[in-house]
Amino acid sequence: MKCYRLLWFVLLLFEGHIAFSMNTLKLNGSGDQDVIEYLSEFADCSKNLSVKEILPIYKRHDFVQTPASRVINRGVTPCNYWFVVTIENTTASFHDYLWSFYNDGIQFTLYELDASAEQIVNQQTVAHRNSLMQRLVPLRTLSFQIPLGPHEAKTFLLKTELRGRQNLYFPTRIGVENEMLMSEIQFSFLLGRYYGFFIFATLFNLFLYLILKKRFYGVMVGYIASLLAFNLMEYLHDVYFLPPEIYVFWSKIPKLVFLGFILFFNVKVFQHFTLHRQFLPVANRYLGILNRVLLIATLIFLILHNLAPNNPGYLHSVQVAFVSVLLAQTLLLVINIALAVWKRTKYILHYLLGNSLFIVSLILYTINALNLGDIPVLVAPGNTIFAFSFEIVYLMIAFTVKYKRDFDHFTSEIAQGEKKRARLTAELIMVQENERQRIGQDVHDGIGGTLHSLRLLLENEGLKEQTAIHEILGDINHEFRRLIHQVSPKKLEDSGLFGCIEYDLKRYECTAMEITCEFLGDESTIPADMKMNVFRIYQELLNNAVKHAKTATSIFVSLSVDNDQLRLMVEDNGTGFDGRTKSEGGMGMGNIRSRVDFYGGEFHLDSSANGLVAIIHLPLLKKQISTYD
């Protein structure tokens, strides 16, 4: 009987040794390693147990072995979890180790036990909402320093409490402090490149939006900024970027808020990039309505989430409602993408190709989050951030190429329209001049012949007032010739442009208006059709000065011809536009601008209290678009 009791006692000691040795993590002073497989755990769903109440539970071996895994994942839980582990330094030298935790929304409290596991030797608490200066170790991760002497072993209790979230999920590792710090520097340096790209892409799209006024680039600004904020929080680098005063409020924003903004702007990108409104207007309208609902729901979720951040049941209900809106909008987006593929709308394949890596990374993330598999990171530093970067680059390049093609097509249409307008203008001017010549010829042949017959008839009658009648008929004939000259200046062909203008100015010799003219250059370099149009411009400017410059006493006309351009100036000393009617917007000025634009010239008006100066510049070397060719 005594032998059985002795055997039972030995087995009990051996069992206890196995139980305690299973929880011993042996560190050799180099590298870092997983700690999860060495943990034992206990769920406190009452959330009322203190550390003194936990110690007896631990000594009774009521802690269960934590399953070996890449992360601690207990899903949505109302419980506080306690973990225990014994860590031993197997080297003959002193080492500082770091025990680090990678996630937000969890408060960690580490208790160091004495050798008998009955007393608390040391206690440390750290949470994600602590700024960098408030943390025990100034790192993005929540870390505890564990100093161990040669061959020293210590036992630790770890308490986890949810703060502003409902699911307990965190990776954790332990290693030598110096090596862990170097690893953090390398990881942060790698991620810094992605953050720099996101910042550059945000500023670049903002610049394009301000310059080109294309709404797509404005949407991309919001989309990339949301991606940047999400990844800063996902990889815990927001604590490096933000000042402590801002980080206090920033840390209260759940990552789901940024997922809401990302989905909102992604829908906008889809609508603008694929021209969804143009090809599928009905589907686009419903997608837009639910997208506005999503934006409002995101803002409401942010407010409600901060009303009771330490109430898991309340937070879970709010989160379920918000996630339902996210899933509904995601489902509607997928349906719209399917419709766009079925209708083969423009650029839908480019949109799918740009989002291909994001879809793959989302599938991998879901598999890992739901413990359906253990898929490692395929592209450092993370599958998701790499997929986001690829999507941004591809969509920016694709839309820029798309915009360049659309712009070239639009420019081509404008050029064709300009050519058509120039051709119609040329035809209109030619028809107008032909009609004037016809009217002038008809008036000359009809009224001119009638006046001549009337003169002969009156001479044969032998009237008493023969002299007065001859003077009246002479005035009528003079006015008749002047009218014919105005309508169809025959002298333009005989006397040239200079001579024609000089002849036209003679009708003002007997008036109170002093008109002088100046001609410079060789008019033979002026094309024939341009001479006619220059004369018409001169007529409009002169008539405008005589008619509207009521206080004017002098008019100066200057026409100069250089090798490459013609310059016409008409200047008066009247009151300018301020003292006359607004004829600058009338048909006369409109005709002038049409003729000047036809030759690609320039028309300047300088109005002041001292008068009005009108200057016309027409290029001579530029090939003219004319129906005379």
C-alpha positions as CSV (number, residue, x, y, z in Angstrom):
1,M,0.0,0.0,0.0
2,K,2.9,2.3,0.8
3,C,4.4,1.6,-2.5
4,Y,1.2,2.7,-4.3
5,R,1.1,5.9,-2.3
6,L,4.8,6.6,-3.1
7,L,4.2,5.9,-6.8
8,W,1.1,8.2,-6.8
9,F,3.2,10.9,-5.1
10,V,6.0,10.6,-7.7
11,L,3.5,10.7,-10.6
12,L,1.8,13.8,-9.0
13,L,5.2,15.6,-8.8
14,F,6.0,14.5,-12.3
15,E,2.6,15.8,-13.6
16,G,3.1,19.1,-11.8
17,H,6.6,19.3,-13.3
18,I,5.2,18.7,-16.7
19,A,2.5,21.3,-16.2
20,F,4.9,23.9,-15.1
21,S,7.6,23.0,-17.6
22,M,5.1,23.3,-20.5
23,N,4.7,27.0,-19.6
24,T,8.5,27.7,-19.6
25,L,9.8,29.7,-22.5
26,K,13.5,29.3,-22.7
27,L,15.4,32.3,-24.3
28,N,19.0,32.0,-25.5
29,G,19.8,35.8,-25.8
30,S,19.4,36.1,-29.5
31,G,16.5,36.6,-32.0
32,D,12.8,36.7,-31.2
33,Q,10.3,33.9,-31.1
34,D,6.6,33.2,-30.7
35,V,5.3,33.0,-27.1
36,I,1.7,31.8,-27.7
37,E,2.5,28.1,-27.5
38,Y,4.0,28.6,-24.0
39,L,0.9,30.4,-22.6
40,S,-1.9,29.1,-20.4
41,E,-5.1,31.0,-20.1
42,F,-8.2,31.6,-18.1
43,A,-11.4,33.5,-19.1
44,D,-12.8,35.9,-16.6
45,C,-16.3,36.5,-18.0
46,S,-17.5,38.2,-14.8
47,K,-14.7,40.8,-15.3
48,N,-14.5,41.2,-11.5
49,L,-11.6,39.0,-10.5
50,S,-8.6,40.7,-9.2
51,V,-5.0,39.4,-9.5
52,K,-5.2,38.1,-5.9
53,E,-8.2,36.1,-6.8
54,I,-6.6,34.8,-10.0
55,L,-3.5,33.5,-8.2
56,P,-5.3,30.6,-6.4
57,I,-7.0,29.7,-9.7
58,Y,-3.5,29.5,-11.3
59,K,-2.1,27.4,-8.5
60,R,-5.1,25.0,-8.8
61,H,-4.0,24.4,-12.4
62,D,-7.4,25.8,-13.7
63,F,-5.6,27.6,-16.5
64,V,-5.8,25.7,-19.8
65,Q,-3.0,25.4,-22.3
66,T,-3.3,28.0,-25.1
67,P,-3.5,26.4,-28.5
68,A,-0.5,27.0,-30.7
69,S,-1.3,29.7,-33.2
70,R,0.1,32.6,-35.0
71,V,-2.1,35.1,-33.1
72,I,-4.3,35.2,-30.0
73,N,-7.8,35.3,-31.5
74,R,-10.9,34.8,-29.2
75,G,-13.3,36.6,-31.5
76,V,-16.0,38.8,-30.0
77,T,-16.0,38.2,-26.3
78,P,-17.2,39.9,-23.2
79,C,-14.5,38.4,-21.0
80,N,-11.2,39.5,-19.7
81,Y,-8.5,36.9,-20.4
82,W,-5.6,36.1,-18.1
83,F,-2.5,34.4,-19.5
84,V,0.5,33.0,-17.6
85,V,4.0,32.1,-18.8
86,T,7.4,31.3,-17.2
87,I,10.3,32.8,-19.0
88,E,13.9,31.6,-18.5
89,N,17.2,33.1,-19.6
90,T,19.3,30.1,-20.5
91,T,22.5,32.1,-21.0
92,A,25.3,32.9,-18.5
93,S,24.9,36.7,-19.0
94,F,22.3,39.4,-18.3
95,H,19.8,40.3,-21.0
96,D,16.9,42.8,-21.5
97,Y,14.0,41.2,-23.3
98,L,10.9,42.9,-24.8
99,W,7.5,41.3,-24.8
100,S,5.5,43.1,-27.6
101,F,1.9,43.1,-28.6
102,Y,0.6,44.2,-32.0
103,N,-2.9,45.6,-32.0
104,D,-5.1,48.5,-30.7
105,G,-8.1,48.7,-28.5
106,I,-6.6,46.4,-25.8
107,Q,-5.2,47.3,-22.4
108,F,-2.4,44.9,-21.2
109,T,-1.4,44.6,-17.5
110,L,1.7,42.5,-16.7
111,Y,2.2,41.1,-13.2
112,E,5.6,39.6,-12.2
113,L,5.2,36.8,-9.6
114,D,7.6,35.7,-6.9
115,A,9.1,32.3,-6.8
116,S,6.2,30.9,-4.8
117,A,3.6,32.4,-7.2
118,E,1.8,33.9,-4.2
119,Q,2.9,37.6,-4.3
120,I,3.1,40.3,-7.0
121,V,6.7,41.6,-7.4
122,N,6.0,44.1,-10.1
123,Q,3.1,45.5,-12.1
124,Q,3.0,47.4,-15.5
125,T,0.1,48.6,-17.6
126,V,0.0,49.9,-21.1
127,A,-2.7,50.6,-23.6
128,H,-3.0,51.7,-27.2
129,R,-4.4,55.1,-26.2
130,N,-1.2,56.0,-24.4
131,S,0.9,58.4,-26.4
132,L,4.5,57.6,-27.2
133,M,5.8,59.5,-24.1
134,Q,3.4,57.7,-21.8
135,R,4.4,54.2,-22.8
136,L,6.9,52.1,-20.9
137,V,8.8,51.5,-24.1
138,P,8.5,54.3,-26.8
139,L,7.5,52.0,-29.7
140,R,4.5,51.6,-31.9
141,T,3.9,48.2,-30.3
142,L,2.7,47.8,-26.7
143,S,5.8,46.4,-25.0
144,F,7.1,45.4,-21.6
145,Q,10.7,45.2,-20.6
146,I,11.7,41.9,-19.0
147,P,15.3,42.0,-17.5
148,L,16.6,38.5,-16.8
149,G,19.9,37.6,-15.1
150,P,22.1,34.5,-15.9
151,H,19.9,31.4,-15.9
152,E,17.1,33.4,-14.2
153,A,13.5,32.4,-14.6
154,K,10.4,34.5,-13.9
155,T,6.7,33.8,-14.0
156,F,4.3,36.5,-15.4
157,L,0.5,36.9,-15.4
158,L,-0.9,38.9,-18.3
159,K,-4.3,40.5,-18.1
160,T,-6.1,41.7,-21.3
161,E,-9.0,44.1,-21.2
162,L,-10.9,45.4,-24.2
163,R,-11.0,49.1,-24.7
164,G,-13.3,50.4,-27.4
165,R,-13.5,47.1,-29.3
166,Q,-15.3,43.8,-29.0
167,N,-12.9,41.2,-30.3
168,L,-9.7,40.0,-28.7
169,Y,-7.1,39.6,-31.4
170,F,-3.4,40.3,-31.2
171,P,-0.1,38.9,-32.4
172,T,2.7,38.8,-29.9
173,R,6.4,38.1,-29.8
174,I,9.3,38.2,-27.3
175,G,13.0,38.7,-28.0
176,V,16.2,40.6,-27.1
177,E,15.5,44.3,-26.7
178,N,18.3,45.5,-29.0
179,E,17.4,43.1,-31.8
180,M,13.6,43.9,-31.4
181,L,14.4,47.6,-31.7
182,M,16.5,47.0,-34.8
183,S,13.7,44.9,-36.3
184,E,11.2,47.7,-35.6
185,I,13.5,50.3,-37.3
186,Q,13.8,48.1,-40.4
187,F,10.0,47.5,-40.5
188,S,9.2,51.2,-40.0
189,F,11.7,52.2,-42.7
190,L,10.0,49.8,-45.2
191,L,6.5,51.0,-44.3
192,G,7.7,54.6,-44.4
193,R,8.2,54.2,-48.2
194,Y,4.6,53.3,-48.6
195,Y,3.4,56.2,-46.4
196,G,5.6,58.5,-48.4
197,F,4.0,57.2,-51.6
198,F,0.5,57.7,-50.1
199,I,1.3,61.3,-49.1
200,F,2.9,62.1,-52.5
201,A,-0.1,60.5,-54.3
202,T,-2.5,62.6,-52.2
203,L,-0.7,65.9,-52.9
204,F,-0.3,65.0,-56.6
205,N,-4.0,64.3,-57.0
206,L,-4.9,67.4,-55.1
207,F,-2.6,69.4,-57.4
208,L,-4.3,67.8,-60.5
209,Y,-7.7,68.5,-59.0
210,L,-6.9,72.2,-58.5
211,I,-5.4,72.6,-62.0
212,L,-7.7,70.4,-64.1
213,K,-10.9,70.7,-62.1
214,K,-11.6,67.0,-62.7
215,R,-13.7,65.6,-59.9
216,F,-12.1,62.2,-60.2
217,Y,-8.8,63.6,-58.8
218,G,-10.7,65.1,-55.9
219,V,-12.3,61.7,-55.1
220,M,-8.8,60.1,-55.3
221,V,-7.6,62.6,-52.7
222,G,-10.2,61.4,-50.2
223,Y,-9.7,57.8,-51.1
224,I,-5.9,57.8,-50.7
225,A,-6.1,59.9,-47.5
226,S,-8.5,57.3,-46.0
227,L,-6.2,54.5,-47.1
228,L,-3.2,56.3,-45.4
229,A,-5.2,56.8,-42.2
230,F,-6.3,53.2,-42.1
231,N,-2.8,51.8,-42.7
232,L,-1.3,54.1,-40.1
233,M,-3.7,52.7,-37.6
234,E,-3.5,49.1,-38.8
235,Y,0.3,49.1,-38.5
236,L,0.2,51.3,-35.3
237,H,2.4,54.0,-36.8
238,D,-0.1,56.7,-36.1
239,V,1.6,57.2,-32.7
240,Y,4.8,58.3,-34.5
241,F,3.0,60.7,-36.9
242,L,0.6,62.5,-34.6
243,P,1.4,64.9,-31.8
244,P,0.3,63.7,-28.3
245,E,-2.5,66.3,-28.2
246,I,-4.0,65.0,-31.3
247,Y,-3.3,61.3,-30.7
248,V,-5.5,61.4,-27.6
249,F,-8.5,62.0,-29.8
250,W,-7.3,60.0,-32.8
251,S,-6.9,56.8,-30.8
252,K,-10.6,56.9,-30.0
253,I,-11.5,56.5,-33.7
254,P,-12.2,52.8,-34.6
255,K,-10.6,51.4,-37.7
256,L,-14.1,50.6,-39.0
257,V,-14.7,54.3,-39.5
258,F,-11.8,54.5,-42.0
259,L,-13.1,51.3,-43.7
260,G,-16.4,53.2,-44.1
261,F,-14.6,56.1,-45.7
262,I,-12.5,53.8,-47.9
263,L,-15.7,52.1,-49.2
264,F,-17.4,55.4,-49.7
265,F,-14.6,56.9,-51.8
266,N,-14.0,53.6,-53.6
267,V,-17.6,53.7,-54.8
268,K,-17.0,57.2,-56.0
269,V,-13.8,56.2,-57.8
270,F,-15.8,53.3,-59.5
271,Q,-18.6,55.7,-60.6
272,H,-16.2,58.3,-62.1
273,F,-13.6,56.0,-63.5
274,T,-16.1,53.7,-65.4
275,L,-18.5,56.5,-66.4
276,H,-21.2,54.5,-64.5
277,R,-23.7,57.4,-64.6
278,Q,-23.5,57.5,-68.4
279,F,-23.9,53.8,-69.1
280,L,-26.0,52.5,-66.2
281,P,-27.9,55.6,-64.8
282,V,-30.5,53.6,-62.8
283,A,-28.0,51.4,-61.1
284,N,-25.8,54.4,-60.5
285,R,-28.6,56.3,-58.8
286,Y,-29.3,53.5,-56.3
287,L,-25.5,53.0,-55.7
288,G,-25.2,56.8,-55.0
289,I,-28.1,56.8,-52.6
290,L,-26.8,54.0,-50.5
291,N,-23.3,55.5,-50.6
292,R,-24.7,58.7,-49.0
293,V,-26.4,56.5,-46.4
294,L,-23.0,54.9,-45.8
295,L,-21.3,58.2,-45.2
296,I,-24.0,59.3,-42.7
297,A,-23.8,55.9,-41.0
298,T,-20.1,56.2,-40.7
299,L,-20.3,59.5,-38.9
300,I,-23.1,58.3,-36.6
301,F,-21.1,55.1,-35.8
302,L,-18.1,57.3,-34.8
303,I,-20.3,59.3,-32.4
304,L,-22.1,56.3,-30.9
305,H,-18.9,54.4,-30.5
306,N,-17.4,57.1,-28.2
307,L,-20.6,57.4,-26.0
308,A,-19.9,54.2,-24.1
309,P,-16.5,52.9,-25.2
310,N,-16.2,50.4,-22.3
311,N,-19.6,48.7,-22.8
312,P,-19.0,45.6,-24.9
313,G,-22.7,44.8,-25.4
314,Y,-23.6,48.2,-26.5
315,L,-20.5,48.5,-28.8
316,H,-21.3,45.1,-30.3
317,S,-24.8,46.2,-31.2
318,V,-23.6,49.4,-32.8
319,Q,-20.9,47.6,-34.7
320,V,-23.3,45.0,-36.0
321,A,-25.6,47.7,-37.3
322,F,-22.7,49.6,-39.0
323,V,-21.2,46.4,-40.5
324,S,-24.6,45.6,-41.9
325,V,-24.5,48.9,-43.8
326,L,-20.9,48.2,-45.0
327,L,-21.9,44.7,-46.2
328,A,-25.0,46.1,-48.0
329,Q,-23.0,48.7,-49.8
330,T,-20.3,46.2,-50.7
331,L,-22.9,43.8,-52.1
332,L,-24.5,46.6,-54.1
333,L,-21.1,47.6,-55.4
334,V,-20.4,44.0,-56.5
335,I,-23.7,43.9,-58.3
336,N,-23.0,47.2,-60.1
337,I,-19.5,45.9,-61.1
338,A,-21.2,42.7,-62.4
339,L,-23.7,44.8,-64.4
340,A,-20.9,46.9,-65.8
341,V,-19.0,43.7,-66.9
342,W,-22.2,42.3,-68.4
343,K,-22.9,45.5,-70.3
344,R,-19.2,45.8,-71.2
345,T,-19.0,49.4,-70.1
346,K,-16.0,51.5,-70.8
347,Y,-12.9,51.0,-68.6
348,I,-14.6,48.4,-66.3
349,L,-11.8,45.9,-67.1
350,H,-9.2,48.5,-66.1
351,Y,-11.0,49.0,-62.8
352,L,-11.1,45.3,-62.1
353,L,-7.4,44.9,-63.0
354,G,-6.5,47.8,-60.7
355,N,-8.4,46.2,-57.8
356,S,-7.3,42.6,-58.5
357,L,-4.6,42.5,-55.9
358,F,-6.8,44.2,-53.4
359,I,-9.5,41.5,-53.9
360,V,-6.9,38.8,-53.4
361,S,-5.5,40.4,-50.3
362,L,-9.0,40.9,-48.9
363,I,-9.7,37.1,-49.3
364,L,-6.4,36.2,-47.6
365,Y,-7.1,38.6,-44.8
366,T,-10.6,37.1,-44.3
367,I,-9.2,33.6,-44.2
368,N,-6.6,34.5,-41.5
369,A,-9.1,36.6,-39.5
370,L,-11.7,33.7,-39.4
371,N,-9.0,31.1,-38.6
372,L,-9.8,29.3,-41.8
373,G,-6.1,29.0,-42.6
374,D,-2.7,30.4,-41.8
375,I,-1.5,32.2,-44.9
376,P,1.7,34.1,-44.5
377,V,2.5,37.6,-45.8
378,L,3.3,37.2,-49.5
379,V,4.7,40.7,-50.0
380,A,6.4,42.6,-47.2
381,P,5.4,44.5,-45.2
382,G,1.8,43.4,-45.9
383,N,-0.4,42.0,-48.6
384,T,-3.1,44.7,-48.1
385,I,-0.9,47.8,-48.2
386,F,0.9,46.5,-51.2
387,A,-2.4,45.9,-53.0
388,F,-3.6,49.4,-52.1
389,S,-0.4,50.9,-53.5
390,F,-0.8,48.9,-56.7
391,E,-4.4,50.0,-57.1
392,I,-3.6,53.7,-56.6
393,V,-0.7,53.6,-59.2
394,Y,-2.7,51.7,-61.7
395,L,-5.9,53.8,-61.5
396,M,-3.9,57.0,-61.6
397,I,-2.0,55.9,-64.7
398,A,-5.2,54.5,-66.4
399,F,-7.3,57.6,-65.7
400,T,-4.5,59.9,-66.9
401,V,-4.2,57.9,-70.1
402,K,-8.0,58.0,-70.4
403,Y,-8.1,61.7,-69.7
404,K,-5.3,62.3,-72.3
405,R,-7.3,60.4,-74.9
406,D,-10.5,62.3,-74.1
407,F,-8.6,65.6,-74.1
408,D,-7.0,64.8,-77.5
409,H,-10.4,63.9,-78.9
410,F,-12.0,67.1,-77.4
411,T,-9.1,69.2,-78.8
412,S,-9.5,67.5,-82.2
413,E,-13.2,68.3,-82.2
414,I,-12.5,71.9,-81.2
415,A,-9.9,72.2,-84.0
416,Q,-12.4,70.8,-86.5
417,G,-15.0,73.1,-85.3
418,E,-12.6,76.1,-85.6
419,K,-11.8,75.1,-89.2
420,K,-15.5,74.8,-89.9
421,R,-16.2,78.2,-88.3
422,A,-13.4,79.8,-90.3
423,R,-14.7,78.3,-93.5
424,L,-18.2,79.5,-92.8
425,T,-16.9,82.9,-91.9
426,A,-15.0,83.1,-95.2
427,E,-18.0,82.0,-97.1
428,L,-20.2,84.5,-95.3
429,I,-17.7,87.4,-96.0
430,M,-17.5,86.4,-99.7
431,V,-21.3,86.1,-100.0
432,Q,-21.6,89.5,-98.2
433,E,-19.1,91.1,-100.6
434,N,-20.7,89.5,-103.6
435,E,-24.1,90.7,-102.5
436,R,-22.8,94.2,-102.0
437,Q,-21.2,94.3,-105.4
438,R,-24.5,93.0,-106.9
439,I,-26.5,95.7,-105.1
440,G,-24.0,98.3,-106.1
441,Q,-24.1,97.3,-109.7
442,D,-28.0,97.1,-109.7
443,V,-28.2,100.6,-108.1
444,H,-25.7,102.0,-110.5
445,D,-27.4,100.5,-113.5
446,G,-31.0,101.2,-112.3
447,I,-31.0,104.4,-110.2
448,G,-28.0,105.8,-112.1
449,G,-29.7,105.4,-115.4
450,T,-32.9,106.9,-114.0
451,L,-31.1,110.0,-112.7
452,H,-29.4,110.5,-116.0
453,S,-32.7,110.3,-117.9
454,L,-34.2,112.7,-115.3
455,R,-31.3,115.2,-116.0
456,L,-31.9,115.1,-119.8
457,L,-35.7,115.5,-119.4
458,L,-35.3,118.5,-117.2
459,E,-32.8,120.1,-119.5
460,N,-35.3,119.7,-122.4
461,E,-38.1,121.3,-120.4
462,G,-36.2,124.6,-120.1
463,L,-37.3,125.3,-116.6
464,K,-36.6,128.7,-114.9
465,E,-34.7,127.2,-112.0
466,Q,-32.4,125.3,-114.3
467,T,-29.2,126.2,-112.3
468,A,-30.7,125.2,-108.9
469,I,-32.0,122.0,-110.4
470,H,-28.5,121.2,-111.8
471,E,-26.9,121.8,-108.4
472,I,-29.5,119.5,-106.7
473,L,-29.0,116.8,-109.3
474,G,-25.2,117.2,-108.9
475,D,-25.5,116.7,-105.1
476,I,-27.7,113.7,-105.7
477,N,-25.2,112.3,-108.1
478,H,-22.4,112.9,-105.7
479,E,-24.2,111.2,-102.8
480,F,-25.2,108.4,-105.2
481,R,-21.5,107.8,-106.2
482,R,-20.5,107.9,-102.5
483,L,-23.1,105.3,-101.7
484,I,-22.0,103.1,-104.5
485,H,-18.4,103.5,-103.3
486,Q,-19.4,102.5,-99.7
487,V,-21.3,99.5,-100.9
488,S,-18.9,98.3,-103.6
489,P,-15.6,100.3,-103.6
490,K,-14.5,99.9,-107.2
491,K,-11.5,102.1,-106.5
492,L,-10.0,99.3,-104.4
493,E,-9.1,97.4,-107.6
494,D,-7.9,100.5,-109.4
495,S,-6.3,102.7,-106.7
496,G,-5.4,100.1,-104.1
497,L,-6.2,100.1,-100.4
498,F,-4.3,103.3,-99.6
499,G,-5.9,105.2,-102.4
500,C,-9.4,103.8,-101.7
501,I,-9.2,105.0,-98.0
502,E,-7.8,108.3,-99.0
503,Y,-10.6,108.8,-101.6
504,D,-13.2,107.8,-99.0
505,L,-11.8,110.4,-96.5
506,K,-12.4,113.3,-99.0
507,R,-16.1,113.3,-98.2
508,Y,-15.2,114.8,-94.8
509,E,-13.2,117.7,-96.2
510,C,-16.1,120.1,-96.0
511,T,-17.1,119.1,-92.5
512,A,-16.0,120.5,-89.1
513,M,-14.3,117.2,-88.4
514,E,-10.5,117.2,-88.9
515,I,-9.4,113.9,-90.3
516,T,-5.8,113.0,-91.2
517,C,-4.4,109.8,-92.5
518,E,-1.0,108.1,-92.7
519,F,0.1,105.3,-94.9
520,L,3.4,103.3,-94.5
521,G,4.8,100.3,-96.2
522,D,4.1,98.4,-99.4
523,E,0.4,97.3,-99.8
524,S,1.3,94.9,-102.6
525,T,2.1,92.3,-99.9
526,I,-1.6,92.4,-98.7
527,P,-3.8,89.6,-100.2
528,A,-6.7,90.9,-102.3
529,D,-9.4,89.4,-100.0
530,M,-7.6,91.0,-97.0
531,K,-7.7,94.4,-98.6
532,M,-11.5,94.3,-98.9
533,N,-11.8,93.2,-95.2
534,V,-9.4,95.8,-94.0
535,F,-11.4,98.5,-95.9
536,R,-14.6,97.2,-94.2
537,I,-12.9,97.3,-90.8
538,Y,-11.8,100.8,-91.5
539,Q,-15.3,101.8,-92.5
540,E,-16.8,100.5,-89.3
541,L,-14.2,102.1,-87.1
542,L,-14.5,105.5,-88.9
543,N,-18.3,105.4,-88.8
544,N,-18.2,104.5,-85.1
545,A,-15.9,107.5,-84.4
546,V,-17.9,110.0,-86.4
547,K,-21.3,108.7,-85.1
548,H,-20.5,108.2,-81.4
549,A,-17.6,110.5,-80.6
550,K,-19.9,113.5,-80.4
551,T,-17.4,115.8,-78.8
552,A,-14.5,114.7,-81.1
553,T,-12.9,117.4,-83.3
554,S,-10.2,115.3,-85.0
555,I,-9.7,111.7,-86.2
556,F,-6.4,110.1,-87.1
557,V,-6.2,107.1,-89.4
558,S,-3.0,105.2,-89.7
559,L,-2.3,102.1,-91.9
560,S,1.1,100.5,-91.9
561,V,2.3,97.4,-93.7
562,D,5.4,95.5,-92.5
563,N,6.9,92.3,-93.8
564,D,4.8,90.1,-91.5
565,Q,1.9,92.1,-90.3
566,L,-0.6,94.9,-91.1
567,R,-1.5,97.5,-88.5
568,L,-4.6,99.7,-88.7
569,M,-5.2,102.4,-86.1
570,V,-8.2,104.8,-85.8
571,E,-7.9,107.4,-83.0
572,D,-10.3,110.2,-82.0
573,N,-10.3,112.8,-79.2
574,G,-13.9,112.2,-78.1
575,T,-15.1,111.1,-74.7
576,G,-14.3,107.4,-75.0
577,F,-16.9,104.7,-74.2
578,D,-17.8,106.3,-70.8
579,G,-19.3,109.2,-72.6
580,R,-21.0,107.5,-75.6
581,T,-23.4,104.6,-76.1
582,K,-22.2,101.1,-75.6
583,S,-21.7,100.4,-79.3
584,E,-18.7,98.3,-78.5
585,G,-21.0,95.4,-78.1
586,G,-23.1,96.1,-81.2
587,M,-23.2,94.6,-84.7
588,G,-20.4,97.0,-85.9
589,M,-17.9,95.8,-83.4
590,G,-19.1,92.2,-83.8
591,N,-18.4,92.4,-87.6
592,I,-14.9,93.8,-86.9
593,R,-14.1,91.0,-84.4
594,S,-15.4,88.4,-86.9
595,R,-13.1,89.7,-89.7
596,V,-10.1,90.1,-87.4
597,D,-10.6,86.5,-85.9
598,F,-10.9,85.2,-89.4
599,Y,-7.3,86.2,-90.1
600,G,-6.1,85.2,-86.6
601,G,-5.4,88.9,-85.8
602,E,-5.8,91.0,-82.7
603,F,-8.2,93.8,-81.9
604,H,-7.5,96.3,-79.1
605,L,-9.6,99.1,-77.8
606,D,-8.2,101.7,-75.4
607,S,-10.9,104.1,-74.1
608,S,-10.2,107.0,-71.8
609,A,-11.6,110.5,-71.1
610,N,-9.2,111.8,-73.9
611,G,-10.8,109.6,-76.6
612,L,-10.7,106.2,-78.1
613,V,-7.9,104.3,-79.9
614,A,-8.8,101.2,-81.9
615,I,-5.8,99.1,-83.1
616,I,-6.0,96.2,-85.5
617,H,-3.1,93.7,-86.1
618,L,-3.4,91.2,-88.9
619,P,-0.6,88.7,-89.7
620,L,0.6,88.6,-93.4
621,L,2.8,85.5,-93.4
622,K,0.2,83.2,-91.8
623,K,-1.7,81.1,-94.4
624,Q,-5.2,82.3,-94.7
625,I,-8.2,80.0,-94.8
626,S,-10.2,81.4,-97.6
627,T,-12.8,80.3,-100.1
628,Y,-10.9,82.3,-102.7
629,D,-8.2,79.6,-102.8
